[in-house]
Amino acid sequence: MTNSPDNEDPYLANAARIAAVQYELIPWLTGLWQPQELAFRPLPEEMLRILESSPDFTMPDAGEPTILNFAAENGEGGMLVVLHPATNVLYAMVPVG
């Protein structure tokens, strides 16, 4: 994962290492982007509001990364996220290349 300002945060850097080991999503993502092109970035407020408006959304606990699965009109998807314990900001793994 990239050495972006957000991933220089020791918590986020560790979360990226954990995610690379524990989640099958990472090899899929790295099939599309190089590992250095992926980083945790704060989830935009607009997206967070959409998630929070869902009756079955629960904010993940701060700690290790988790995958949020969701349904959409034309299928389903997932997003690798981590809640930062010091800031309570929800970060998503995204391409930054």
DSSP file (Angstrom, degrees, kcal/mol; ACC not computed):
  #  RESIDUE AA STRUCTURE BP1 BP2  ACC     N-H-->O    O-->H-N    N-H-->O    O-->H-N    TCO  KAPPA ALPHA  PHI   PSI    X-CA   Y-CA   Z-CA
    1    1 A M              0   0    0      0, 0.0    35,-0.3     0, 0.0    38,-0.2   0.000 360.0 360.0 360.0 157.5    0.0    0.0    0.0
    2    2 A T        -     0   0    0     36,-2.4     2,-0.7    33,-0.5    38,-0.2  -0.187 360.0-123.2 -72.7 158.3    1.2    3.5   -0.6
    3    3 A N        +     0   0    0     33,-0.1    -1,-0.1    36,-0.1    36,-0.1  -0.398  55.7 154.9 -93.2  54.8    3.1    5.8    1.7
    4    4 A S     >  -     0   0    0     -2,-0.7     4,-1.1     1,-0.1    36,-0.1  -0.291  62.2 -98.9 -74.0 165.8    0.4    8.5    1.5
    5    5 A P  T >4 S+     0   0    0      0, 0.0     3,-0.5     0, 0.0     4,-0.5   0.893 126.1  49.4 -53.8 -40.4    0.0   11.0    4.3
    6    6 A D  G >4 S+     0   0    0      1,-0.2     3,-1.1     2,-0.2     6,-0.3   0.900 109.9  49.8 -67.3 -39.0   -2.9    8.9    5.7
    7    7 A N  G 34 S+     0   0    0      1,-0.3    -1,-0.2     5,-0.1     6,-0.1   0.581  95.5  71.8 -79.0  -6.8   -1.0    5.7    5.5
    8    8 A E  G << S+     0   0    0     -4,-1.1    -1,-0.3    -3,-0.5    -2,-0.2   0.698  74.9  99.6 -74.4 -18.7    1.9    7.3    7.4
    9    9 A D  S <> S-     0   0    0     -3,-1.1     4,-2.7    -4,-0.5     5,-0.2  -0.552  81.3-136.0 -62.9 123.9   -0.4    7.2   10.4
   10   10 A P  H  > S+     0   0    0      0, 0.0     4,-2.1     0, 0.0     5,-0.2   0.848 102.0  52.9 -56.5 -36.1    0.9    4.1   12.3
   11   11 A Y  H  > S+     0   0    0      2,-0.2     4,-2.3     1,-0.2     5,-0.1   0.941 112.6  43.0 -64.9 -46.9   -2.6    2.8   12.9
   12   12 A L  H  > S+     0   0    0     -6,-0.3     4,-2.3     2,-0.2    -1,-0.2   0.871 112.1  53.7 -68.9 -36.4   -3.6    3.0    9.2
   13   13 A A  H  X S+     0   0    0     -4,-2.7     4,-1.8     2,-0.2    -1,-0.2   0.914 111.4  46.0 -62.8 -41.7   -0.3    1.5    8.1
   14   14 A N  H  X S+     0   0    0     -4,-2.1     4,-2.6    -5,-0.2    -2,-0.2   0.893 110.4  53.6 -67.2 -39.5   -0.9   -1.4   10.4
   15   15 A A  H  X S+     0   0    0     -4,-2.3     4,-2.7     1,-0.2    -2,-0.2   0.888 107.4  51.4 -61.8 -38.8   -4.5   -1.7    9.2
   16   16 A A  H  X S+     0   0    0     -4,-2.3     4,-2.1     2,-0.2    -1,-0.2   0.893 110.1  49.0 -65.3 -39.6   -3.2   -1.9    5.6
   17   17 A R  H  X S+     0   0    0     -4,-1.8     4,-1.2     2,-0.2    -2,-0.2   0.927 112.6  47.7 -64.8 -44.4   -0.8   -4.7    6.5
   18   18 A I  H >X S+     0   0    0     -4,-2.6     4,-2.7     1,-0.2     3,-0.6   0.933 111.7  50.4 -60.9 -46.1   -3.6   -6.6    8.3
   19   19 A A  H 3X S+     0   0    0     -4,-2.7     4,-1.9     1,-0.2     7,-0.3   0.886 105.5  56.1 -60.9 -39.7   -5.9   -6.2    5.3
   20   20 A A  H 3< S+     0   0    0     -4,-2.1    -1,-0.2     1,-0.2    -2,-0.2   0.811 116.3  37.1 -63.7 -29.0   -3.3   -7.4    2.9
   21   21 A V  H << S+     0   0    0     -4,-1.2    -2,-0.2    -3,-0.6    -1,-0.2   0.843 123.1  38.1 -89.1 -37.9   -3.0  -10.7    4.9
   22   22 A Q  H  < S+     0   0    0     -4,-2.7     2,-0.5    -5,-0.2    -3,-0.2   0.647 101.4  68.9 -96.2 -16.5   -6.6  -11.3    5.9
   23   23 A Y    ><  -     0   0    0     -4,-1.9     3,-1.0    -5,-0.2    -1,-0.1  -0.900  55.0-154.9-120.0 132.3   -8.8  -10.3    3.1
   24   24 A E  T 3> S+     0   0    0     -2,-0.5     4,-1.3     1,-0.2    -1,-0.1   0.677  92.2  75.4 -67.7 -18.2   -9.3  -11.8   -0.4
   25   25 A L  H 3> S+     0   0    0      1,-0.2     4,-3.0     2,-0.2    -1,-0.2   0.845  84.6  63.9 -63.6 -33.3  -10.4   -8.4   -1.6
   26   26 A I  H <> S+     0   0    0     -3,-1.0     4,-3.2    -7,-0.3     5,-0.2   0.935 101.2  47.5 -62.4 -48.3   -6.8   -7.2   -1.6
   27   27 A P  H  > S+     0   0    0      0, 0.0     4,-0.9     0, 0.0    -1,-0.2   0.899 113.5  50.3 -59.8 -35.9   -5.6   -9.6   -4.3
   28   28 A W  H >X S+     0   0    0     -4,-1.3     4,-0.6     2,-0.2     3,-0.5   0.941 113.1  45.3 -64.0 -45.9   -8.6   -8.7   -6.4
   29   29 A L  H >X S+     0   0    0     -4,-3.0     4,-2.7     1,-0.2     3,-1.4   0.910 110.7  52.9 -63.1 -42.0   -7.9   -5.0   -5.9
   30   30 A T  H 3< S+     0   0    0     -4,-3.2    -1,-0.2     1,-0.3    -2,-0.2   0.659  99.0  64.8 -73.0 -12.6   -4.2   -5.5   -6.7
   31   31 A G  H << S+     0   0    0     -4,-0.9    -1,-0.3    -3,-0.5    -2,-0.2   0.738 113.9  33.1 -72.3 -22.9   -5.3   -7.2   -9.9
   32   32 A L  H << S+     0   0    0     -3,-1.4     2,-0.3    -4,-0.6    -2,-0.2   0.762 132.1  21.1 -98.7 -34.6   -6.7   -3.9  -10.9
   33   33 A W  S  < S-     0   0    0     -4,-2.7    -1,-0.2    -5,-0.1     5,-0.1  -0.928  83.5-103.7-133.2 155.9   -4.1   -1.6   -9.2
   34   34 A Q    >   -     0   0    0     -2,-0.3     3,-2.6     1,-0.1     4,-0.2  -0.506  39.0-111.8 -73.1 149.2   -0.6   -1.9   -8.0
   35   35 A P  G >  S+     0   0    0      0, 0.0     3,-1.7     0, 0.0   -33,-0.5   0.848 118.8  58.5 -53.3 -35.3   -0.3   -2.2   -4.2
   36   36 A Q  G 3  S+     0   0    0    -35,-0.3   -33,-0.1     1,-0.3    -2,-0.0   0.607  98.3  61.8 -71.4  -8.6    1.3    1.2   -4.0
   37   37 A E  G <  S+     0   0    0     -3,-2.6    59,-4.2   -35,-0.1    60,-0.9   0.361  92.5  80.1 -95.2   4.4   -1.8    2.7   -5.7
   38   38 A L  E <   +A   95   0A   0     -3,-1.7   -36,-2.4    57,-0.3     2,-0.3  -0.908  53.1 151.9-114.2 140.2   -4.1    1.6   -2.8
   39   39 A A  E     -A   94   0A   0     55,-2.2    55,-2.8    -2,-0.4     2,-0.5  -0.988  47.3 -98.7-157.7 157.3   -4.4    3.5    0.5
   40   40 A F  E     +A   93   0A   0     -2,-0.3    53,-0.2    53,-0.2   -34,-0.1  -0.710  44.8 177.3 -79.0 130.2   -6.9    4.1    3.3
   41   41 A R  E     -A   92   0A   0     51,-2.5    51,-2.9    -2,-0.5    -2,-0.0  -0.961  39.1 -89.5-130.4 149.4   -8.6    7.5    2.8
   42   42 A P  E     -A   91   0A   0      0, 0.0    49,-0.3     0, 0.0     3,-0.1  -0.339  46.0-113.6 -57.8 135.0  -11.4    9.1    4.9
   43   43 A L        -     0   0    0     47,-3.2    47,-0.2     1,-0.1     5,-0.1  -0.556  39.8-106.1 -68.0 128.8  -14.8    8.1    3.6
   44   44 A P     >  -     0   0    0      0, 0.0     4,-2.4     0, 0.0     3,-0.4  -0.254  23.1-120.1 -58.2 144.9  -16.5   11.2    2.2
   45   45 A E  H  > S+     0   0    0      1,-0.2     4,-2.6     2,-0.2     5,-0.2   0.852 112.8  57.4 -53.9 -38.5  -19.2   12.6    4.5
   46   46 A E  H  > S+     0   0    0      1,-0.2     4,-1.8     2,-0.2    -1,-0.2   0.915 108.7  45.3 -61.7 -42.7  -21.8   12.2    1.7
   47   47 A M  H  > S+     0   0    0     -3,-0.4     4,-2.5     2,-0.2    -2,-0.2   0.900 111.4  52.8 -67.6 -40.1  -21.0    8.4    1.5
   48   48 A L  H  X S+     0   0    0     -4,-2.4     4,-3.0     1,-0.2    -2,-0.2   0.910 107.7  51.5 -62.1 -41.6  -21.1    8.1    5.2
   49   49 A R  H  X S+     0   0    0     -4,-2.6     4,-1.3     2,-0.2    -1,-0.2   0.891 109.2  50.8 -62.1 -39.3  -24.5    9.7    5.4
   50   50 A I  H  < S+     0   0    0     -4,-1.8     4,-0.5     2,-0.2     3,-0.3   0.937 112.8  46.0 -62.9 -46.2  -25.8    7.3    2.7
   51   51 A L  H >< S+     0   0    0     -4,-2.5     3,-1.6     1,-0.2     6,-0.2   0.937 111.6  51.3 -60.4 -46.9  -24.5    4.3    4.7
   52   52 A E  H 3< S+     0   0    0     -4,-3.0    -1,-0.2     1,-0.3    -2,-0.2   0.738 101.2  62.8 -65.9 -22.1  -25.9    5.6    8.0
   53   53 A S  T 3< S+     0   0    0     -4,-1.3    -1,-0.3    -3,-0.3    -2,-0.2   0.644  81.8  98.2 -77.3 -13.1  -29.3    6.1    6.4
   54   54 A S  S X  S-     0   0    0     -3,-1.6     3,-1.4    -4,-0.5    -3,-0.0  -0.592  74.9-138.8 -75.9 132.8  -29.5    2.3    5.8
   55   55 A P  T 3  S+     0   0    0      0, 0.0    -1,-0.1     0, 0.0    -3,-0.0   0.736 101.7  46.8 -65.9 -20.6  -31.6    0.6    8.5
   56   56 A D  T 3  S+     0   0    0      2,-0.0     2,-0.4     0, 0.0    -4,-0.1   0.329  84.6 115.4-104.4   9.6  -29.2   -2.3    8.7
   57   57 A F    <   -     0   0    0     -3,-1.4     2,-0.4    -6,-0.2    11,-0.0  -0.638  39.0-178.3 -80.7 133.0  -25.9   -0.3    8.8
   58   58 A T        -     0   0    0     -2,-0.4     3,-0.1     3,-0.0    -2,-0.0  -0.999  32.4-116.6-127.2 128.2  -23.9   -0.6   11.9
   59   59 A M        -     0   0    0     -2,-0.4     3,-0.1     1,-0.1    24,-0.0  -0.424  39.0-115.0 -61.0 130.1  -20.7    1.4   12.3
   60   60 A P        -     0   0    0      0, 0.0     2,-0.1     0, 0.0    -1,-0.1  -0.304  31.8-102.3 -65.3 153.3  -17.8   -1.0   12.6
   61   61 A D        -     0   0    0      1,-0.1    22,-0.5    -3,-0.1     2,-0.1  -0.425  41.8 -98.6 -68.8 149.2  -15.9   -1.2   15.9
   62   62 A A  S    S+     0   0    0     20,-0.1     2,-0.4    -2,-0.1    22,-0.1  -0.475  90.5  65.6 -64.6 140.8  -12.5    0.6   15.9
   63   63 A G  S    S+     0   0    0     20,-1.0     3,-0.1    -2,-0.1    -1,-0.1  -0.974  87.3  17.9 148.3-132.1   -9.9   -2.0   15.4
   64   64 A E  S    S-     0   0    0     -2,-0.4    19,-0.3     1,-0.1   -49,-0.1  -0.328  85.9 -89.1 -75.0 157.2   -9.0   -4.3   12.5
   65   65 A P        -     0   0    0      0, 0.0     2,-0.3     0, 0.0    17,-0.2  -0.240  46.6-169.9 -60.5 153.0  -10.2   -3.6    9.0
   66   66 A T  E     -B   81   0A   0     15,-2.8    15,-3.2    -3,-0.1     2,-0.6  -0.961  22.4-116.6-142.1 158.9  -13.6   -5.0    8.0
   67   67 A I  E     -B   80   0A   0     -2,-0.3     2,-0.6    13,-0.2    13,-0.2  -0.876  19.2-152.2-100.8 126.1  -15.5   -5.4    4.8
   68   68 A L  E     -B   79   0A   0     11,-3.1    11,-1.9    -2,-0.6     2,-0.4  -0.875  14.3-159.1 -92.7 119.5  -18.9   -3.6    4.5
   69   69 A N  E     +B   78   0A   0     -2,-0.6     2,-0.3     9,-0.2     9,-0.2  -0.784  15.2 175.9 -97.0 143.7  -21.1   -5.6    2.1
   70   70 A F  E     -B   77   0A   0      7,-2.4     7,-2.8    -2,-0.4     2,-0.3  -0.993  25.1-131.3-148.1 153.8  -24.0   -3.8    0.5
   71   71 A A  E     -B   76   0A   0     -2,-0.3     2,-0.3     5,-0.2     5,-0.3  -0.782  24.6-176.6-101.9 148.3  -26.7   -4.4   -2.0
   72   72 A A  E >   -B   75   0A   0      3,-3.7     3,-1.5    -2,-0.3    -2,-0.0  -0.852  44.0 -93.9-135.7 172.2  -27.5   -2.0   -4.9
   73   73 A E  T 3  S+     0   0    0     -2,-0.3     3,-0.1     1,-0.3    -1,-0.0   0.850 124.8  35.0 -57.1 -35.7  -30.1   -1.8   -7.6
   74   74 A N  T 3  S-     0   0    0      1,-0.1     2,-0.3    -3,-0.0    -1,-0.3  -0.021 131.2 -54.4-113.5  30.7  -27.8   -3.6  -10.1
   75   75 A G  E <   -B   72   0A   0     -3,-1.5    -3,-3.7     2,-0.0     2,-0.3  -0.977  66.4 -69.0 141.7-151.9  -26.0   -6.0   -7.8
   76   76 A E  E     +B   71   0A   0     -2,-0.3     2,-0.3    -5,-0.3    -5,-0.2  -0.920  38.0 178.6-140.3 165.9  -23.9   -6.0   -4.7
   77   77 A G  E     -B   70   0A   0     -7,-2.8    -7,-2.4    -2,-0.3     2,-0.3  -0.879  14.7-136.8-153.9-177.1  -20.6   -4.8   -3.6
   78   78 A G  E     -B   69   0A   0     -2,-0.3     2,-0.4    -9,-0.2    -9,-0.2  -0.985   4.5-157.9-150.9 157.5  -18.1   -4.4   -0.7
   79   79 A M  E     -B   68   0A   0    -11,-1.9   -11,-3.1    -2,-0.3     2,-0.6  -0.994  19.0-133.0-141.5 129.6  -15.8   -1.9    0.7
   80   80 A L  E     +B   67   0A   0     -2,-0.4    13,-2.7    13,-0.3     2,-0.3  -0.746  40.8 169.0 -84.0 120.4  -12.8   -2.5    2.9
   81   81 A V  E     -BC  66  92A   0    -15,-3.2   -15,-2.8    -2,-0.6     2,-0.3  -0.863  24.2-165.8-131.4 162.3  -13.0    0.0    5.8
   82   82 A V  E     - C   0  91A   0      9,-2.2     9,-2.9    -2,-0.3     2,-0.6  -0.971  18.0-138.1-147.7 136.5  -11.4    0.7    9.1
   83   83 A L  E     - C   0  90A   0    -22,-0.5   -20,-1.0    -2,-0.3     7,-0.2  -0.857  23.9-132.4 -95.9 119.9  -12.6    3.0   11.9
   84   84 A H     >  -     0   0    0      5,-2.6     4,-2.4    -2,-0.6     5,-0.3  -0.578   9.9-151.1 -74.2 123.6   -9.7    4.9   13.4
   85   85 A P  T  4 S+     0   0    0      0, 0.0    -1,-0.2     0, 0.0   -23,-0.1   0.797  91.3  49.2 -68.9 -27.7   -9.8    4.7   17.2
   86   86 A A  T  4 S+     0   0    0      1,-0.1    -2,-0.0     3,-0.1    -3,-0.0   0.820 127.5  21.2 -81.2 -29.8   -8.2    8.0   17.9
   87   87 A T  T  4 S-     0   0    0     -3,-0.2    -1,-0.1     2,-0.2     3,-0.1   0.569  89.3-132.1-114.9 -12.9  -10.3   10.1   15.5
   88   88 A N     <  +     0   0    0     -4,-2.4     2,-0.4     1,-0.2    -5,-0.0   0.770  57.8 145.5  60.0  27.3  -13.5    8.0   15.0
   89   89 A V        -     0   0    0     -5,-0.3    -5,-2.6   -47,-0.0     2,-0.5  -0.806  48.6-132.5 -94.9 135.4  -13.1    8.6   11.3
   90   90 A L  E     - C   0  83A   0     -2,-0.4   -47,-3.2    -7,-0.2     2,-0.3  -0.786  24.7-165.0 -89.8 124.6  -14.1    5.8    8.9
   91   91 A Y  E     -AC  42  82A   0     -9,-2.9    -9,-2.2    -2,-0.5     2,-0.4  -0.845   4.3-156.9-109.5 146.1  -11.5    5.1    6.2
   92   92 A A  E     -AC  41  81A   0    -51,-2.9   -51,-2.5    -2,-0.3     2,-0.6  -0.944  24.5-115.7-120.6 144.7  -12.0    3.1    3.1
   93   93 A M  E     +A   40   0A   0    -13,-2.7   -13,-0.3    -2,-0.4   -53,-0.2  -0.699  51.2 162.8 -78.0 121.5   -9.3    1.4    1.0
   94   94 A V  E     -A   39   0A   0    -55,-2.8   -55,-2.2    -2,-0.6     2,-0.3  -0.930  44.7 -95.3-138.5 158.5   -9.3    3.1   -2.4
   95   95 A P  E     +A   38   0A   0      0, 0.0   -57,-0.3     0, 0.0   -58,-0.1  -0.600  36.7 172.3 -73.2 137.0   -7.1    3.5   -5.4
   96   96 A V              0   0    0    -59,-4.2   -58,-0.2    -2,-0.3   -59,-0.1   0.319 360.0 360.0-125.9   3.6   -4.9    6.6   -5.2
   97   97 A G              0   0    0    -60,-0.9   -59,-0.1   -63,-0.1    -1,-0.1   0.475 360.0 360.0 -54.3 360.0   -2.7    6.2   -8.2
